[in-house]
Amino acid sequence: MINDFIVLKSEVLIPDIFYKEGYASDGILISLCVKGTVQIAVNIQNKQMLQNDLLVIMPQSVISVKDADKEGLFFCLIFRFDTISELILPSDYHFLNTLTQHPILGLTTEETQMYIRYFELLKSNKEQAHSIFHDSILKYLLFSLIGQINVFYAQKEETLTNTSRKDLVIFNFFNLAHQHYMTERSVQFYADKLKLTPKYLTTLIRQRTGKSISIIITELVIIKAKSYLSASDLPVYEIAERLNFTDASQFCRYFKKYTNSSPLIYRKSTL
């Protein structure tokens, strides 16, 4: 955890290390705007970040900074998704989807001060690795902060109960889905990773979410595809390759099936 957990104050919203060290593919970025404003596009959403706004970037998100003040200040936490894999989250998995769908949250003054206190505690403990309890201190401080961010997102406190084994399976499935949906879309893959039968996993996910695994994966793929089309100049064939389609034609058929629009028409509509 020490090597993969980064705590820093940055003049830019998204520090270079987030990309250079591969966190964009399997990591999480939490960035608080302390000073300045930023125009940003995250997963096809165009937003303006202001002072006291909190950005939470999940793995495989597409981020594009459009414009930013020259004198910005951001308090950033960067870590691998696996770092929180053992965290007991609320049984309502929608918290993960909420972070994906609503990556920017305006904090109150009190909430901002609370985040900064956590940040300073994490920073000071990260810089002073003198105790055998060092890893545990960092881990549980981070877990506590994630729980607090859950509260920021207005999750009901009564749902913050110990999760059952089934709830942990749900969480671990979404952990895997966010990491692998670009390359793996079969139920068998996720069932094997979780050491479950495909039938059991399919039934459990449908019971708890009302959706099939294929629909959940499809939603993630379409969000990513729309992000590429609206926030980048990548040609369609390269987007198809990145999303692990055989060729551009297969990708175009897939995209049109679930959006009723071709990729090029969709791209034009976002200009």
C-alpha positions as a printed Julia matrix, in Angstrom:
271×3 Matrix{Float64}:
   0.0     0.0     0.0
   2.8     2.46    0.81
   4.29    2.3    -2.65
   0.95    2.63   -4.44
  -0.65    5.27   -2.23
   0.14    8.88   -3.11
  -0.76   11.98   -1.08
   0.24   15.33   -2.55
  -0.63   18.98   -2.99
  -0.74   19.84   -6.68
  -1.02   22.94   -8.82
  -3.1    20.95  -11.32
  -6.29   18.99  -10.86
  -4.85   15.72  -12.16
  -1.15   15.22  -11.31
   1.07   13.79  -14.06
   1.86   10.73  -11.93
  -1.77    9.62  -12.29
  -1.04    8.85  -15.95
   2.67    8.07  -15.82
   2.26    5.35  -13.19
  -0.81    3.77  -14.82
  -3.36    4.8   -12.2
  -5.78    5.9   -14.94
  -6.49    2.26  -15.79
  -6.84    0.7   -12.34
  -6.63    3.53   -9.83
  -8.76    6.11   -8.08
  -8.06    9.83   -7.88
  -9.65   12.03   -5.22
  -8.88   15.71   -5.76
 -10.2    18.66   -3.73
 -10.13   22.09   -5.36
  -8.68   24.39   -2.69
  -7.95   27.29   -5.03
  -8.87   28.17   -8.62
 -11.4    26.96  -11.16
 -11.21   24.24  -13.81
 -13.28   23.39  -16.88
 -13.3    19.62  -17.15
 -15.0    16.81  -19.06
 -15.39   13.51  -17.21
 -17.15   10.59  -18.87
 -18.93   12.91  -21.35
 -19.98   15.35  -18.62
 -18.79   18.94  -19.01
 -18.36   20.53  -15.61
 -16.8    23.54  -13.96
 -14.91   22.81  -10.77
 -14.84   25.57   -8.19
 -13.25   26.01   -4.8
 -14.45   23.31   -2.34
 -15.5    20.95   -5.16
 -14.41   17.32   -4.79
 -13.52   15.18   -7.81
 -13.56   11.38   -7.56
 -12.22    9.57  -10.63
 -12.89    5.84  -10.9
 -10.78    3.39  -12.96
 -11.02    3.63  -16.75
 -12.65    7.07  -16.68
 -12.0     9.45  -19.56
 -10.89   12.86  -18.31
 -10.16   15.98  -20.28
  -9.17   19.3   -18.7
 -10.48   22.04  -20.98
  -9.29   25.12  -19.13
  -7.8    25.93  -15.73
  -6.59   28.88  -13.7
  -2.82   29.22  -13.7
  -2.66   29.44   -9.91
  -4.61   26.42   -8.78
  -4.22   24.28   -5.67
  -5.56   20.76   -5.24
  -5.25   18.24   -2.4
  -4.93   14.87   -4.13
  -5.09   11.23   -3.07
  -4.17    8.54   -5.59
  -4.36    4.79   -4.98
  -5.12    1.49   -6.71
  -8.7     0.23   -6.66
  -7.45   -2.97   -5.02
  -6.34   -0.91   -2.02
  -9.95   -0.65   -0.86
 -11.04   -4.15   -1.94
 -11.45   -5.27    1.68
 -13.33   -2.16    2.68
 -16.8    -2.87    4.02
 -19.03   -0.55    2.02
 -22.78   -0.05    2.36
 -24.79   -2.95    1.01
 -26.19   -0.6    -1.63
 -23.66   -1.01   -4.44
 -25.07    2.09   -6.15
 -22.46    4.15   -4.3
 -19.91    2.94   -6.87
 -22.18    3.88   -9.74
 -22.94    7.21   -8.09
 -19.23    8.02   -8.09
 -19.03    7.08  -11.76
 -22.1     9.02  -12.82
 -21.5    12.06  -10.57
 -17.72   12.46  -10.22
 -17.84   16.07   -8.96
 -19.45   17.07   -5.69
 -19.65   20.5    -4.1
 -18.73   20.32   -0.42
 -19.91   22.56    2.37
 -17.3    24.5     4.35
 -17.57   21.96    7.15
 -17.17   19.02    4.77
 -14.17   20.69    3.11
 -12.49   21.18    6.47
 -13.14   17.54    7.32
 -11.55   16.36    4.06
  -8.52   18.58    4.68
  -8.09   17.14    8.18
  -8.09   13.62    6.72
  -5.7    14.74    3.98
  -3.21   16.23    6.45
  -3.37   13.14    8.65
  -2.73   10.88    5.67
   0.08   13.1     4.43
   1.89   13.28    7.76
   1.57    9.54    8.35
   2.71    8.77    4.8
   5.85   10.86    5.32
   6.74    9.32    8.68
   7.06    5.58    8.16
   8.61    4.8    11.53
   6.11    2.37   13.04
   5.18   -1.24   12.43
   1.59    0.03   12.48
   2.28    2.43    9.62
   0.44    0.46    6.92
  -2.56   -0.13    9.15
  -2.8     3.53   10.11
  -2.81    4.61    6.48
  -5.27    1.92    5.45
  -7.84    2.69    8.11
  -7.53    6.44    7.68
  -8.25    5.95    3.98
 -11.14    3.59    4.72
 -12.59    6.17    7.09
 -12.3     8.91    4.48
 -14.04    6.75    1.85
 -16.85    6.2     4.33
 -17.03    9.94    4.92
 -17.22   10.61    1.19
 -20.12    8.15    1.14
 -21.84   10.41    3.67
 -21.0    13.44    1.53
 -22.94   11.76   -1.25
 -25.97   11.65    1.01
 -26.01    7.9     1.59
 -28.24    7.09    4.53
 -26.22    6.29    7.61
 -28.5     3.39    8.52
 -27.23    1.51    5.44
 -23.69    1.59    6.82
 -24.01   -1.82    8.42
 -21.7    -4.78    8.19
 -22.19   -6.4     4.85
 -23.12  -10.02    4.35
 -21.1   -12.38    2.2
 -23.53  -11.74   -0.66
 -22.99   -7.98   -0.33
 -19.24   -8.49   -0.5
 -19.68  -10.58   -3.64
 -21.64   -7.68   -5.16
 -18.89   -5.22   -4.22
 -16.15   -7.48   -5.56
 -18.05   -8.01   -8.8
 -18.28   -4.27   -9.39
 -14.62   -3.92   -8.45
 -13.76   -6.46  -11.16
 -16.24   -4.99  -13.64
 -14.75   -1.51  -13.39
 -11.26   -2.93  -13.93
 -11.96   -5.4   -16.74
 -15.1    -4.38  -18.65
 -13.03   -3.06  -21.56
 -11.58   -6.49  -22.26
 -13.8    -9.05  -20.51
 -17.57   -9.23  -21.05
 -18.41  -12.86  -20.3
 -20.17  -14.0   -17.14
 -17.75  -16.92  -16.97
 -14.75  -14.6   -16.52
 -16.24  -12.83  -13.49
 -17.59  -16.05  -12.01
 -14.14  -17.66  -12.26
 -12.49  -14.64  -10.61
 -14.98  -14.8    -7.74
 -14.81  -18.61   -7.55
 -18.56  -18.91   -8.12
 -20.71  -20.64  -10.7
 -21.98  -18.4   -13.52
 -25.58  -19.3   -12.61
 -25.17  -18.29   -8.96
 -23.43  -15.02   -9.81
 -25.99  -14.14  -12.49
 -28.9   -14.82  -10.12
 -27.34  -12.87   -7.24
 -26.54   -9.81   -9.36
 -30.03   -9.77  -10.86
 -31.67  -10.15   -7.43
 -29.68   -7.29   -5.91
 -29.56   -4.89   -8.88
 -32.48   -5.78  -11.12
 -30.03   -6.01  -14.04
 -28.19   -8.79  -15.79
 -24.41   -8.88  -15.79
 -24.35   -8.33  -19.54
 -26.44   -5.15  -19.19
 -24.16   -3.82  -16.44
 -21.06   -4.47  -18.57
 -22.75   -2.97  -21.61
 -23.6     0.22  -19.71
 -19.95    0.61  -18.7
 -18.73   -0.01  -22.26
 -21.19    2.51  -23.72
 -20.22    5.17  -21.16
 -16.57    4.63  -22.08
 -17.3     4.68  -25.81
 -19.31    7.9   -25.5
 -16.48    9.43  -23.5
 -13.94    8.62  -26.22
 -16.24    9.94  -28.93
 -17.03   13.24  -27.22
 -13.83   13.99  -25.3
 -11.16   12.84  -27.77
 -10.29   12.94  -31.46
  -9.53    9.23  -31.63
 -10.7     7.62  -34.88
 -13.48    5.06  -34.54
 -11.21    2.14  -35.44
  -8.86    3.02  -32.58
 -11.73    3.33  -30.12
 -12.91   -0.08  -31.27
  -9.43   -1.49  -30.65
  -9.19    0.05  -27.18
 -12.57   -1.42  -26.25
 -11.46   -4.85  -27.49
 -13.77   -5.16  -30.49
 -12.66   -7.24  -33.44
 -12.91   -4.28  -35.8
 -14.64   -0.93  -36.28
 -17.66   -2.53  -37.94
 -18.37   -4.74  -34.92
 -18.02   -1.75  -32.61
 -20.36    0.39  -34.76
 -23.04   -2.33  -34.73
 -22.69   -2.72  -30.96
 -22.85    1.03  -30.34
 -25.9     1.52  -32.57
 -27.71   -1.44  -31.01
 -27.58    0.14  -27.56
 -27.79    3.84  -28.43
 -29.8     3.92  -31.68
 -27.05    6.08  -33.15
 -23.85    5.45  -35.06
 -20.58    6.51  -33.38
 -19.98    9.28  -35.94
 -23.48   10.71  -35.61
 -23.14   10.63  -31.83
 -19.76   12.41  -32.03
 -21.23   15.13  -34.27
 -24.12   15.64  -31.84
 -21.69   16.44  -29.01
 -19.73   19.09  -30.89
